[in-house]
Every structure is written in structure tokens, then in C-alpha cells.
Amino acid sequence: MLADATLSLRRLEEMDFIHPGIVQLQTVAWVRNEPGFFYSSREDLRGRAGSVVATSRFGSEFDAFAKANLQLRQVADVNQGLQTLIAGGSDYLLHERYSMIAAADTQGTLGRIQRLEPPLMSRDMHLAISHDSACNDPWLRGQLARKMTELRAAGVPQQLVAHNLTVWKNQQSAPTGTLKK
């Protein structure tokens, strides 16, 4: 069983995906928390200097759009991207929402940035079961789908994301060899 499976044609040949997804991950443009520029879609990023973490993957459709239309500078990691953004070296930084919140909060810069809406793209994280798994049967998939529907309706996935962001932040600030709860 895989808990962060991205739905794709290739993966559909290997796995059964449980619907609804666990949570939706959004890639957004982050800007300094100051008067900025009008934004209603990715088209509004044209002509502006942007940054993106070198290891980020957005899919072939967005990559083609970015190559043809955006001025993106690659940075080594999200921390370098944040520093570049805050220092004015870029107008925006493309990054996943929750990962950026965790990184910026740890650096103490969360209050200095804001995300632009709507997101550039979204993808659902899914539970998935291999076709070859001995436990993969219609009853189990049905029970998992039922439980995921109940959990999403109760807001549990968002609560878990918020809780785990806090746990991650505490781990980052804990002295070596200790773990805060």
C-alpha cells in the first residue's frame, strides 16, 4: 500500500487508487508580503523574475508553458529560494503549499511572504494498492474508499497536515538528540 501515490496512466497499470484522495497538494506562486502585482492565473507571471527549486517537477504541460513563457531561475533548495525572494532577487517562488509553510515558519519568514491564489496546479495524494498485493480485493478497496470519504468529510486529513507541520517544526528546532512533542 502506498500513501502518497500520484494518479498517472503508468501507475494505473500497476495500482488501484482509492478515491477520494487523502489531501490535495497545491503548487502556488509565493511573493513578498507587500503590495505586489495583479494575479489571477499563471499568465500573470509572464515578464516577472521567478525562482523554482531545481528538483521540482510540475509535469510536462506546465514545464512546456514555463519554458516558453516564464523567466525561472533554479535555486538549490526552498531555503535559498526563500532568501532570494525576500531579498528581492525574484518576484515570486513556485513551490508546494505545505512544504513552503513548514520551511518559512522554521526560518521565521512566514509573516514576510504570501501565496497567490488560485494555485498553479493541484494534485491529490491517494492511497494506492498494488495489483499484485494479496490483500487487494474489491471489499478492501470499498472499505478504504468509505473510510476516506468519512475522514475527508470530518476534516481529518487537514487536521493531520496541520499537526504534522507542528511536529516537523518542533523537530527542526529541537537540540540534537532530543525530540519535542
trRosetta pair geometry for C-beta under 8 A, 3 or more apart (Angstrom, degrees):
i j d omega theta_ij theta_ji phi_ij phi_ji
1 127 6.4 -13 -173 -169 103 94
1 128 7.2 156 -157 80 55 44
1 129 5.4 -22 -102 -98 74 75
1 130 7.8 -114 -70 -1 35 80
1 133 7.3 66 -54 -111 66 163
1 135 7.9 -40 -49 75 106 129
2 5 4.5 88 105 -57 121 106
2 15 7.0 -40 28 -132 125 154
2 127 7.2 151 81 -159 53 45
2 128 4.6 -14 58 60 103 95
2 129 7.7 -169 19 -75 76 29
2 130 7.8 91 -14 -46 104 81
3 22 6.9 49 -176 -48 80 157
3 125 7.3 22 149 161 62 111
3 127 5.8 -13 -116 -104 55 71
4 22 7.9 -66 -95 34 56 142
4 125 5.0 -41 -132 -150 64 111
4 126 7.9 97 -155 49 18 46
5 11 6.3 154 -177 -177 108 148
5 15 6.3 -117 -151 112 156 160
5 17 6.4 -145 99 -110 131 94
5 125 7.3 109 45 -167 45 58
5 126 4.7 -57 69 72 93 92
5 127 7.1 47 20 174 112 9
5 128 3.6 6 7 -1 166 132
6 11 6.9 153 82 -12 62 159
6 123 6.0 -1 -133 167 99 138
6 125 7.7 -43 -79 -111 62 52
6 126 7.6 144 -92 22 17 100
7 11 6.6 -139 -143 72 30 130
7 12 7.2 43 -162 -60 74 95
7 17 5.6 25 -98 -100 98 166
7 123 7.7 -167 33 -164 87 96
7 124 6.9 25 -2 64 117 99
7 126 6.1 72 -51 -5 93 144
8 11 4.6 87 54 11 83 103
8 12 6.9 -140 92 -13 41 86
9 12 5.6 -51 -149 28 32 116
9 13 7.2 35 153 -22 60 99
10 13 6.1 -55 -167 24 35 112
10 14 7.3 8 147 0 64 111
11 14 5.8 -72 -155 47 42 102
11 15 5.4 -29 171 36 83 112
11 17 7.6 68 124 -59 114 112
11 128 7.0 -39 168 -153 119 163
12 15 7.0 -79 -111 61 22 68
12 17 7.3 -51 -101 -12 75 113
14 130 6.4 -41 158 -136 83 74
14 131 6.1 -133 -176 6 35 106
15 128 4.2 36 160 169 137 117
15 129 6.3 150 -159 72 86 32
15 130 5.5 -53 -101 -99 81 40
15 131 6.4 -127 -90 -27 27 76
16 128 6.6 163 78 -157 41 69
16 129 5.1 -15 57 59 95 89
16 131 6.7 112 -25 -79 88 68
16 136 6.2 138 23 -157 128 121
16 141 5.9 -55 134 -105 139 135
17 126 4.7 0 -158 156 101 155
17 127 7.5 133 -159 81 54 51
17 128 5.0 -28 -100 -101 62 93
18 126 6.0 160 54 -175 68 93
18 127 4.1 -5 37 71 129 100
18 128 6.8 -148 3 -79 80 39
18 129 7.4 69 -39 -10 101 96
18 141 6.4 -157 -98 -151 87 74
18 144 4.6 -72 -127 122 143 120
18 145 5.4 -151 -161 -75 86 71
18 148 5.8 137 142 -17 115 153
19 126 7.4 -29 -80 -128 54 116
19 145 5.9 17 66 -128 59 106
19 148 7.4 -179 125 91 22 142
20 124 7.4 -115 173 -153 74 146
20 145 7.7 104 2 -152 49 75
20 148 5.6 -164 54 132 69 114
20 149 6.2 107 10 -89 102 65
20 152 5.4 -13 73 -24 135 163
21 24 6.6 94 89 -72 134 65
21 124 2.9 -149 -49 176 171 120
21 125 5.7 121 178 63 108 42
21 126 4.7 -76 -119 -79 81 72
21 148 7.8 -171 98 177 7 135
22 124 7.3 139 37 177 59 83
22 125 4.5 -46 51 94 109 98
22 126 6.5 175 -7 -104 86 21
22 127 6.5 104 -54 -33 105 79
22 148 7.0 -89 -90 -140 54 112
22 157 5.3 157 167 -121 69 134
23 124 7.4 166 87 -149 27 65
23 125 5.4 8 54 38 72 113
23 157 4.3 -173 -70 159 99 130
23 158 6.9 143 -121 -70 116 57
23 161 6.0 124 -137 -53 167 130
24 122 5.2 4 179 -176 112 116
24 123 7.1 159 -155 81 67 27
24 124 5.4 -42 -99 -95 69 65
24 125 7.6 -162 -90 8 20 76
25 96 5.7 -18 179 -151 107 116
25 97 7.0 -171 -163 32 59 97
25 98 7.1 -81 -127 14 84 111
25 122 6.8 156 81 -156 45 62
25 123 5.4 -17 60 63 96 80
25 124 7.6 157 15 -107 76 15
25 125 6.1 77 -21 -37 108 98
26 96 7.0 131 79 -151 42 62
26 97 4.6 38 66 -21 93 126
26 119 3.8 -102 -167 -109 111 153
26 121 7.4 168 -151 90 56 43
26 122 4.9 -22 -100 -101 74 85
27 58 6.3 -139 96 -117 177 101
27 94 6.3 26 173 -180 105 91
27 95 6.9 -144 -146 127 76 12
27 96 5.5 -47 -93 -88 67 58
27 97 7.5 -132 -90 -26 20 75
27 119 6.1 109 65 -177 46 104
27 120 5.0 -56 101 61 94 105
27 121 4.9 12 44 55 110 86
27 122 7.5 -155 19 -76 69 38
28 94 7.5 -172 95 -142 28 58
28 95 7.3 -29 60 67 66 54
28 96 7.9 85 16 -142 74 19
28 97 5.6 60 6 -76 118 86
28 100 7.8 -99 58 22 100 151
28 115 4.4 32 126 -164 148 114
28 116 6.1 172 178 56 99 66
28 117 7.4 -27 -135 -83 125 51
28 119 4.8 -78 -81 -120 84 74
28 120 6.2 165 -109 1 30 86
29 39 7.0 -138 69 -149 135 150
29 42 7.9 149 -35 -111 126 67
29 45 6.2 -159 -95 -88 154 125
29 50 7.4 -71 -133 -127 108 123
29 92 4.3 -6 -174 -177 105 136
29 93 7.2 138 -159 65 56 36
29 94 5.8 -33 -98 -91 64 68
29 115 7.2 129 76 -159 45 64
29 116 4.5 -10 72 37 97 123
29 120 6.4 95 -32 -43 85 114
30 85 6.5 -2 106 -146 102 166
30 92 6.3 141 67 -163 44 72
30 93 4.6 -26 59 61 103 91
30 94 7.7 179 13 -83 81 18
30 95 6.1 -18 -5 37 124 103
30 100 5.9 -166 -62 -166 148 155
30 113 5.2 17 177 175 108 126
30 114 7.1 165 -152 83 67 29
30 115 5.5 -42 -98 -98 71 65
30 116 7.4 -154 -85 0 22 82
31 36 4.9 32 153 -107 151 156
31 37 7.9 -153 -125 29 157 84
31 85 7.4 -153 -139 -168 29 118
31 91 6.8 -17 -122 160 98 63
31 92 5.1 -39 -80 -101 81 81
31 93 7.9 174 -72 18 37 72
31 113 6.7 156 81 -155 31 77
31 114 6.1 -24 64 63 81 78
31 115 7.9 131 18 -117 73 19
31 116 6.1 62 -5 -45 113 105
32 36 7.0 155 60 -83 76 108
32 85 6.3 179 -59 156 80 88
32 86 6.4 125 -103 -115 100 47
32 88 7.5 -5 -44 -84 149 64
32 112 6.5 -38 -149 159 73 81
32 113 6.2 -66 -115 -105 31 63
32 114 7.9 16 121 20 19 81
33 111 6.7 -69 11 154 165 49
33 112 5.2 -148 19 -173 114 29
33 113 5.6 -115 -36 -75 91 8
33 114 5.0 104 -98 -22 80 99
36 39 7.5 -6 108 -17 122 115
36 91 7.7 119 -156 -173 104 92
37 44 6.9 172 124 165 110 109
37 48 6.9 -145 29 -84 163 145
37 91 7.3 11 4 -179 132 128
38 44 6.1 -119 105 -146 73 137
39 44 4.6 178 -121 96 57 148
39 45 7.6 44 -123 -59 104 72
39 116 4.5 -37 114 -161 158 133
39 117 7.9 119 108 57 112 39
40 44 6.0 110 33 -29 61 139
40 118 7.7 33 -175 12 48 89
41 44 6.0 120 61 -3 55 96
41 118 7.1 3 -97 49 60 102
42 45 5.6 -40 -169 14 55 117
42 62 7.9 -128 -130 -135 166 95
42 65 6.8 43 128 142 143 142
42 120 5.3 80 -81 -128 112 90
43 46 6.1 -23 -178 -9 51 114
43 69 7.8 -65 -124 172 54 149
45 48 5.6 -99 -168 49 54 115
45 50 6.2 21 -176 -56 117 138
45 69 7.8 89 84 127 91 104
45 70 5.7 0 118 -112 114 108
45 92 6.4 -85 -128 46 106 150
46 69 5.3 -64 -99 175 100 97
46 70 6.7 -102 -97 -89 53 58
47 71 7.5 36 -141 -1 10 120
48 71 6.9 -165 87 46 33 109
48 91 4.1 -82 177 60 111 153
48 92 6.4 56 124 7 129 106
49 71 5.4 -59 -108 103 50 120
49 73 6.9 9 -174 -7 92 114
49 89 7.6 -106 126 148 136 49
49 90 4.9 -129 121 -134 95 63
49 91 5.1 118 58 -1 70 93
50 70 5.8 -28 32 178 136 114
50 71 6.2 133 22 81 81 64
50 72 4.8 -34 85 -101 102 69
50 73 7.1 173 91 19 47 72
50 90 5.7 73 -143 -172 20 118
50 91 6.4 -54 -75 58 59 84
50 92 4.9 -24 -115 70 90 88
50 93 6.9 157 -167 -91 76 28
50 94 6.3 41 173 -20 125 98
51 72 6.8 122 -121 -158 14 70
51 73 5.2 -35 -105 69 70 87
51 74 7.5 118 -159 -121 69 11
51 75 5.1 26 -175 -18 117 120
51 81 4.8 170 124 -137 131 90
51 84 5.4 111 -66 91 160 139
51 85 6.5 -119 30 -60 133 89
51 89 7.6 52 -54 105 130 96
51 90 4.2 -109 -23 -51 102 173
51 92 7.4 -165 27 98 71 46
51 93 4.7 -21 68 -109 100 79
51 94 7.3 -164 88 19 50 72
52 56 5.3 -106 173 45 99 139
52 66 7.9 19 -34 -161 158 150
52 72 4.9 5 2 -171 116 123
52 73 7.5 154 24 73 70 39
52 74 6.0 -41 74 -106 80 58
52 75 7.1 166 76 20 28 84
52 81 7.4 26 -127 -112 7 134
52 93 7.3 158 -80 -161 41 61
52 94 4.7 -7 -100 53 92 109
52 95 7.7 172 -134 -63 59 71
53 56 4.6 106 68 -32 86 105
53 74 7.4 39 171 -158 15 73
53 75 5.9 -52 -101 72 49 85
53 76 7.6 -23 -145 108 74 21
53 77 6.0 26 -133 -141 111 26
53 78 5.7 -30 -75 -65 133 64
53 81 5.8 -73 -66 -37 79 140
53 95 6.5 71 -8 -100 113 100
54 74 4.2 66 -88 -177 83 119
54 75 6.7 -143 -28 71 84 32
54 76 6.3 -10 5 -115 121 30
56 94 6.9 149 138 106 168 103
56 95 7.2 -113 -95 -108 141 62
58 62 4.0 -79 130 83 120 135
58 63 5.9 156 66 -54 97 76
58 66 7.3 91 57 -19 147 139
58 94 7.6 -24 -73 152 137 138
58 120 7.6 -35 -148 120 132 126
58 121 6.4 130 -163 28 96 150
59 62 5.2 75 66 20 87 100
59 63 6.6 -158 91 -10 38 95
59 121 7.2 -173 23 -162 127 167
60 63 5.5 -57 -139 40 30 114
60 64 6.2 33 161 -22 66 104
61 64 6.1 -55 -153 32 26 109
61 65 6.7 25 150 -15 61 106
62 65 5.4 -53 -149 38 39 114
62 66 6.0 39 153 -21 70 106
62 120 6.9 82 -133 153 136 113
62 121 6.1 -74 -63 -41 146 142
63 66 5.7 -53 -144 37 30 112
63 67 6.3 31 156 -21 64 106
64 67 5.9 -52 -145 35 29 111
64 68 6.4 15 160 -8 63 112
65 68 6.2 -71 -150 45 26 102
65 69 5.6 -31 173 27 66 122
65 70 7.3 51 128 -10 74 107
66 69 6.7 -82 -124 56 18 81
66 70 4.5 -42 -149 37 65 124
66 72 5.8 1 -179 -10 114 140
67 70 7.8 1 -28 44 14 83
72 94 7.3 -28 -123 11 123 127
73 84 7.8 -135 88 172 127 158
73 90 6.5 -138 40 -89 117 122
75 78 8.0 108 99 -91 122 18
75 80 4.3 -171 177 102 115 110
75 81 4.3 166 64 -70 153 77
75 84 6.0 -138 -92 0 141 145
75 93 7.9 -28 18 -131 141 109
76 80 4.9 73 45 12 88 153
77 80 5.4 98 54 12 67 99
77 81 7.1 -124 106 -4 37 94
78 81 5.3 -55 -148 39 36 117
78 82 6.2 41 154 -23 68 102
78 95 5.9 90 -120 -131 106 149
78 99 6.5 -148 -80 142 161 105
78 100 6.5 -151 -159 -101 131 64
78 103 4.5 -74 118 -124 132 175
79 82 5.7 -50 -148 33 31 112
79 83 6.5 30 154 -17 63 105
79 103 6.3 -135 -71 -171 68 118
79 107 6.6 152 -128 -73 88 135
80 83 5.7 -53 -147 37 33 112
80 84 6.2 35 153 -20 66 107
81 84 5.7 -55 -147 37 30 112
81 85 6.2 30 155 -20 65 107
81 90 7.7 -38 -159 37 71 147
81 93 4.6 113 166 -142 112 133
81 95 6.7 136 111 -53 156 132
82 85 5.7 -55 -146 36 30 111
82 86 6.1 22 160 -13 66 110
82 93 6.9 -61 -78 -11 46 174
82 100 7.9 152 -78 -149 108 85
82 103 6.5 -162 -39 129 142 115
82 104 6.0 177 -122 -94 139 81
82 107 6.2 138 116 45 155 166
82 109 5.8 127 174 81 125 153
82 113 7.3 -87 -138 -44 90 149
83 86 6.1 -58 -142 41 27 106
83 87 6.0 20 160 -13 64 115
84 87 6.0 -64 -143 43 24 106
84 89 4.0 -82 -166 71 79 124
84 90 5.2 43 134 3 107 107
84 93 7.4 125 76 -81 102 117
85 89 7.2 -72 -59 56 21 79
85 90 5.3 -48 -92 65 62 98
85 92 7.2 19 -123 -152 113 15
85 93 4.7 -69 -65 -28 135 120
85 113 6.7 41 121 -104 137 122
86 109 6.0 -80 -73 -153 147 136
86 112 5.7 39 -119 128 112 137
86 113 7.2 -80 -77 -62 90 101
90 93 6.2 96 96 -66 137 76
92 116 7.3 -29 -129 -5 130 133
93 100 7.7 147 104 -119 118 130
94 120 6.6 -10 -137 6 109 158
95 99 6.3 -115 164 84 105 109
95 100 4.5 118 105 -66 124 116
96 99 4.4 59 78 22 104 116
96 100 6.5 176 80 -15 49 91
97 100 6.1 -72 -156 36 21 106
97 101 6.5 18 157 -19 64 107
97 115 6.5 17 -118 -104 89 162
97 119 7.4 -61 -50 -106 118 121
98 101 5.5 -49 -146 33 36 114
98 102 6.5 35 156 -17 66 104
98 161 5.9 -92 -118 -171 143 118
98 165 6.5 -122 -165 -82 96 117
99 102 5.9 -56 -152 37 30 110
99 103 6.3 24 154 -14 66 110
100 103 5.8 -57 -142 41 32 107
100 104 5.8 24 164 -13 69 112
100 113 7.8 -102 164 107 118 145
100 115 7.5 123 88 -79 146 112
101 104 6.2 -59 -138 42 23 104
101 105 6.0 23 161 -20 62 113
101 110 6.6 49 -150 -122 60 120
101 165 6.3 -20 107 -143 116 141
102 105 6.0 -59 -144 37 23 110
102 106 6.4 23 158 -19 61 110
102 165 5.3 -135 -84 -142 94 87
102 168 5.4 -14 -144 101 130 137
102 169 6.5 -142 -146 -65 77 84
103 106 5.9 -59 -151 35 28 111
103 107 6.4 16 156 -9 64 110
104 107 5.8 -61 -146 45 32 106
104 109 4.8 -96 -159 80 82 85
104 110 4.1 118 122 -81 106 66
104 112 7.8 -149 -166 51 116 84
104 113 5.8 -101 -133 38 151 129
105 108 7.6 37 -178 -73 30 28
105 110 4.5 21 -80 -44 62 136
105 165 7.5 74 35 169 154 108
105 169 5.7 -49 112 -107 123 129
106 169 5.8 -154 -78 -128 83 77
106 172 4.8 -32 -129 114 128 158
106 173 7.2 -158 -138 -51 83 92
107 110 7.9 139 62 -33 81 70
109 112 4.8 -59 -168 39 75 118
109 113 6.3 47 141 -9 93 106
110 113 6.7 -78 -151 44 31 92
119 122 5.4 88 88 -58 145 90
127 144 6.0 -120 93 175 147 132
127 148 6.9 -141 14 -77 124 136
129 133 5.3 -93 177 37 93 147
129 135 7.1 -108 -154 89 132 89
129 136 4.5 161 136 -100 126 104
129 140 7.4 83 -67 113 170 124
129 141 6.9 -121 27 -85 138 92
130 133 4.4 118 65 -30 89 97
130 136 6.6 -126 78 -43 52 143
131 136 6.5 -139 -136 102 25 165
132 136 7.8 82 63 18 21 138
133 136 4.2 101 72 -22 99 106
135 140 5.9 95 157 -74 86 172
136 140 6.7 -119 -131 66 29 133
136 141 7.2 43 -159 -50 69 104
137 140 5.3 90 56 12 73 102
137 141 7.2 -145 94 -3 35 92
138 141 5.8 -60 -144 41 32 110
138 142 6.1 34 158 -22 68 109
139 142 5.8 -60 -152 37 27 112
139 143 6.4 25 154 -17 65 107
140 143 5.7 -55 -146 37 32 110
140 144 6.2 30 156 -17 66 107
141 144 5.8 -55 -146 39 30 111
141 145 6.3 31 155 -20 64 107
142 145 5.8 -55 -146 36 29 110
142 146 6.3 31 155 -20 64 106
143 146 5.7 -53 -147 36 31 113
143 147 6.3 26 156 -15 65 108
144 147 5.8 -57 -144 41 30 108
144 148 6.1 31 156 -20 66 107
145 148 5.8 -53 -143 37 29 111
145 149 6.4 34 155 -22 62 105
146 149 5.8 -56 -154 32 28 113
146 150 6.6 26 151 -15 63 106
147 150 5.6 -53 -149 37 35 112
147 151 6.2 33 154 -19 68 107
148 151 5.7 -53 -142 39 31 111
148 152 6.2 32 158 -19 65 106
149 152 6.0 -55 -146 37 26 108
149 153 6.3 26 155 -19 62 109
150 153 5.8 -58 -148 36 28 111
150 154 6.4 16 157 -10 64 112
151 154 5.9 -65 -148 44 29 105
151 156 4.2 -72 -167 48 85 131
151 157 6.3 87 138 -35 106 85
152 155 7.7 43 -178 -70 32 25
152 156 7.3 -77 -67 41 24 85
152 157 6.1 0 -100 4 66 120
155 158 5.2 -52 -171 44 79 112
155 159 5.8 84 130 -27 87 102
156 159 5.5 -58 -146 38 35 114
156 160 6.2 35 157 -21 69 105
157 160 5.6 -56 -149 36 32 112
157 161 6.5 35 153 -21 66 102
158 161 5.6 -48 -148 33 35 113
158 162 6.5 35 153 -17 65 104
159 162 5.8 -55 -149 38 31 110
159 163 6.2 32 152 -19 66 108
160 163 5.6 -53 -142 39 32 112
160 164 6.0 24 160 -13 66 110
161 164 6.0 -62 -144 43 25 104
161 165 6.4 33 154 -25 63 104
162 165 5.8 -51 -150 30 29 114
162 166 6.8 29 152 -16 61 104
163 166 5.8 -60 -160 35 33 111
163 167 6.4 31 148 -18 68 105
164 167 5.2 -44 -140 36 42 115
164 168 6.1 46 156 -22 67 102
165 168 5.8 -53 -147 37 29 112
165 169 6.3 32 153 -21 63 106
166 169 5.7 -52 -147 35 31 112
166 170 6.4 30 155 -17 64 106
167 170 5.8 -58 -151 37 30 111
167 171 6.4 31 152 -21 65 106
167 181 7.7 -16 -118 -145 88 47
168 171 5.7 -55 -150 34 32 113
168 172 6.5 32 153 -21 65 105
169 172 5.8 -56 -152 33 32 112
169 173 6.5 9 158 -3 66 111
170 173 6.1 -68 -144 47 30 98
170 174 6.1 45 155 -43 67 104
170 179 7.8 74 126 -175 104 60
170 180 4.0 -116 176 79 117 114
170 181 7.2 142 130 -86 161 2
171 174 5.7 -43 -141 14 30 118
171 179 6.4 -5 -109 -136 81 83
171 180 7.2 -146 -68 43 43 82
173 180 7.5 -19 78 16 90 139
174 178 5.0 -137 174 91 111 87
174 179 5.7 56 164 -113 173 30
174 180 4.9 -164 -85 -8 115 94
175 178 5.1 43 65 27 84 118
